[in-house]
Amino acid sequence: MGRGHGGSRGGGPSGGAYARNPELDTAYGQEQQRKMLETTFLLSPEISYRERLVDKKGYRGVTDAQMEAEIKDAITQYSKEIGLAEPTQFTIENTRATIGKKVVGASGFTAVALDKQYYGGSYAKSEKLARQRQESGFSVETSRPVRKTVQHELAHATYRYLSSESKAKVAQLYSRFTSDKRTKGWGSYSKTKAEEFYAEGIAKSLGGKKDFYTTELRKLTW
């Protein structure tokens, strides 16, 4: 749907409403999101979503039903509140950054790879690891830390669809954010670069406490 795809009015747990894209109030916008979810295999009745999460080696990535449900719910919520920018195939792999460090998620143009160390086992184990990342001060604080990574990666797909003007405004906001000593619930990863700040902020807006930065980032999304 490109820039201007969107979602229903939503707010973080602290209450209030974010600026919204009105497109999902239209039958056309809702149908576009339905098709996007169908392409992402969320609505396929013939085969479970778990079986669709397969890496290049044929690994059946998701073995835990609760994990499968959490991934599906993460994408569905994102579709309703933000809007999917493109059909996205999810895979479970041994994902590694170029510097060799283990990463939890990596977003390409049409795919999101989730590290099977975190997403290939039990939901309970993954949630524990995800909460540790929050408590260590690395990740933004959200009520659903496993869901957060999925939505962070989807936000990268959305970021690519932003106009150059909006990206410039994200960069300006990021510059202000990095020198702001009063922020709460933000992790160190959000200060690595403007795009990660955007992805972390969008994820925080979906599952954490809303603040000035999450509100401004949601405004810039559409």
C-alpha positions as CSV (number, residue, x, y, z in Angstrom):
1,M,0.0,0.0,0.0
2,G,3.0,2.3,0.3
3,R,3.3,5.3,2.5
4,G,-0.2,6.2,3.7
5,H,-1.2,2.6,4.6
6,G,-2.3,2.6,8.2
7,G,-4.2,1.2,11.2
8,S,-6.9,1.7,13.6
9,R,-6.7,4.3,16.4
10,G,-4.5,2.9,19.1
11,G,-2.5,3.9,22.1
12,G,0.0,2.4,24.5
13,P,-0.9,1.1,27.9
14,S,-0.7,4.6,29.3
15,G,-3.8,5.5,27.4
16,G,-4.6,8.2,24.9
17,A,-4.7,8.0,21.1
18,Y,-2.0,8.3,18.5
19,A,-2.4,10.2,15.2
20,R,-3.8,7.7,12.8
21,N,-3.8,6.9,9.1
22,P,-7.4,7.1,8.0
23,E,-7.0,4.6,5.2
24,L,-7.9,1.6,7.3
25,D,-11.3,3.2,8.0
26,T,-12.1,2.6,4.3
27,A,-13.2,-0.7,2.8
28,Y,-10.3,-0.5,0.3
29,G,-7.7,0.0,3.0
30,Q,-9.1,-2.9,5.1
31,E,-9.1,-5.2,2.0
32,Q,-5.5,-4.3,1.2
33,Q,-4.5,-5.3,4.7
34,R,-6.5,-8.5,4.5
35,K,-4.7,-9.4,1.3
36,M,-1.3,-8.5,2.9
37,L,-2.0,-10.8,5.8
38,E,-3.1,-13.5,3.5
39,T,0.1,-13.2,1.5
40,T,2.0,-13.4,4.8
41,F,0.1,-16.7,5.4
42,L,-1.7,-15.6,8.5
43,L,-5.1,-16.4,7.0
44,S,-4.3,-19.6,5.1
45,P,-6.6,-22.4,6.2
46,E,-4.7,-25.1,4.3
47,I,-1.5,-25.0,6.3
48,S,-0.5,-23.7,9.7
49,Y,1.5,-20.5,10.0
50,R,4.0,-22.6,12.0
51,E,4.7,-24.7,8.9
52,R,5.2,-21.6,6.8
53,L,8.1,-20.4,9.0
54,V,10.7,-22.4,7.2
55,D,14.3,-21.4,6.5
56,K,16.3,-22.3,3.4
57,K,17.3,-25.6,4.8
58,G,13.7,-26.6,5.4
59,Y,13.9,-26.2,9.2
60,R,10.4,-26.2,10.7
61,G,11.1,-23.1,12.8
62,V,8.2,-22.7,15.3
63,T,7.6,-25.7,17.5
64,D,5.7,-24.0,20.3
65,A,2.0,-23.2,19.7
66,Q,2.1,-20.2,22.1
67,M,5.1,-18.8,20.1
68,E,3.2,-19.3,16.9
69,A,0.2,-17.4,18.3
70,E,2.4,-14.6,19.6
71,I,4.0,-14.0,16.2
72,K,0.6,-14.0,14.5
73,D,-0.8,-11.6,17.0
74,A,2.2,-9.3,16.6
75,I,1.7,-9.0,12.9
76,T,-2.1,-8.7,13.2
77,Q,-1.8,-5.9,15.7
78,Y,0.8,-4.1,13.5
79,S,-1.5,-4.4,10.5
80,K,-4.4,-2.9,12.4
81,E,-2.5,0.0,14.1
82,I,0.3,0.8,11.6
83,G,-0.5,-1.1,8.4
84,L,1.8,-3.6,6.6
85,A,4.0,-1.9,4.1
86,E,4.6,-5.0,2.0
87,P,3.9,-8.8,2.1
88,T,6.5,-10.3,4.4
89,Q,7.7,-13.8,4.7
90,F,9.0,-14.8,8.1
91,T,11.8,-17.4,8.5
92,I,13.5,-19.0,11.5
93,E,17.2,-19.1,11.1
94,N,20.6,-18.8,12.7
95,T,20.8,-15.1,12.1
96,R,24.1,-13.2,12.5
97,A,25.1,-9.6,12.0
98,T,28.1,-8.9,9.7
99,I,30.2,-8.3,12.8
100,G,29.5,-11.9,13.9
101,K,27.3,-11.1,16.8
102,K,24.0,-12.9,17.3
103,V,21.0,-10.8,16.4
104,V,17.4,-11.6,17.3
105,G,15.8,-10.3,14.1
106,A,16.9,-9.1,10.7
107,S,14.7,-7.4,8.2
108,G,15.2,-7.7,4.4
109,F,13.0,-6.2,1.7
110,T,10.5,-9.0,1.7
111,A,11.5,-11.2,4.6
112,V,12.2,-11.1,8.3
113,A,14.5,-13.7,9.8
114,L,14.0,-14.5,13.4
115,D,16.8,-16.2,15.4
116,K,15.8,-19.7,16.2
117,Q,17.7,-19.4,19.5
118,Y,14.9,-17.1,20.6
119,Y,12.0,-18.1,18.4
120,G,12.6,-21.8,17.7
121,G,12.1,-23.0,21.2
122,S,9.6,-22.5,24.0
123,Y,7.7,-19.3,24.4
124,A,8.6,-19.2,28.1
125,K,12.4,-19.4,27.3
126,S,12.1,-16.7,24.7
127,E,10.1,-14.4,26.9
128,K,12.7,-14.8,29.7
129,L,15.5,-13.9,27.3
130,A,13.5,-10.9,25.9
131,R,12.8,-9.6,29.3
132,Q,16.5,-9.8,30.1
133,R,17.3,-7.6,27.1
134,Q,14.8,-5.1,28.5
135,E,16.1,-5.2,32.1
136,S,19.7,-4.9,30.9
137,G,18.8,-1.6,29.3
138,F,19.3,-2.7,25.8
139,S,15.8,-2.9,24.5
140,V,12.8,-0.6,24.8
141,E,10.3,-1.6,27.6
142,T,7.1,-3.2,26.4
143,S,4.5,-5.4,28.0
144,R,5.0,-8.2,25.4
145,P,8.8,-8.4,24.8
146,V,8.6,-11.4,22.4
147,R,6.1,-9.6,20.3
148,K,8.3,-6.5,20.3
149,T,11.0,-7.9,18.1
150,V,8.6,-8.9,15.4
151,Q,7.1,-5.5,15.4
152,H,10.5,-3.8,15.4
153,E,11.4,-5.7,12.2
154,L,8.1,-4.8,10.6
155,A,8.8,-1.2,11.4
156,H,12.0,-1.4,9.4
157,A,9.8,-2.3,6.4
158,T,7.6,0.7,7.1
159,Y,10.6,3.0,7.4
160,R,11.6,2.2,3.9
161,Y,8.3,3.6,2.6
162,L,8.6,6.9,4.4
163,S,9.2,10.0,2.2
164,S,12.6,11.6,2.3
165,E,11.0,14.5,4.1
166,S,9.7,12.2,6.8
167,K,13.0,10.4,7.2
168,A,14.7,13.8,7.6
169,K,12.3,14.6,10.4
170,V,13.0,11.3,12.0
171,A,16.7,12.2,11.9
172,Q,16.0,15.5,13.6
173,L,13.9,13.8,16.2
174,Y,16.6,11.3,16.8
175,S,19.2,14.0,17.3
176,R,17.0,15.5,20.0
177,F,16.4,12.1,21.5
178,T,20.0,11.2,21.9
179,S,20.7,14.3,24.0
180,D,17.5,14.0,26.1
181,K,18.3,12.8,29.6
182,R,14.6,12.6,30.7
183,T,13.5,9.6,28.5
184,K,12.2,6.5,30.2
185,G,11.6,3.0,28.9
186,W,14.1,3.4,26.0
187,G,17.0,1.1,25.6
188,S,20.6,1.7,24.4
189,Y,19.8,0.1,21.0
190,S,17.5,3.0,20.1
191,K,20.5,5.4,20.2
192,T,22.6,3.5,17.6
193,K,21.1,5.3,14.6
194,A,17.9,7.0,13.4
195,E,16.3,4.0,11.7
196,E,16.8,1.8,14.8
197,F,15.3,4.7,16.9
198,Y,12.3,4.7,14.6
199,A,11.9,0.9,14.8
200,E,12.3,0.8,18.6
201,G,9.9,3.7,18.9
202,I,7.2,2.2,16.8
203,A,7.5,-1.1,18.8
204,K,7.3,0.9,22.0
205,S,4.2,2.7,20.8
206,L,2.5,-0.6,20.2
207,G,3.3,-2.3,23.5
208,G,4.9,0.2,25.9
209,K,4.2,3.6,27.4
210,K,3.6,6.4,25.0
211,D,5.6,9.5,25.3
212,F,6.6,12.5,23.2
213,Y,8.9,10.5,20.9
214,T,6.5,7.6,20.3
215,T,3.7,10.1,19.5
216,E,5.9,12.1,17.1
217,L,7.2,9.0,15.3
218,R,3.6,7.7,14.8
219,K,2.7,11.1,13.3
220,L,5.6,10.9,10.9
221,T,4.6,7.3,9.8
222,W,1.8,8.7,7.8
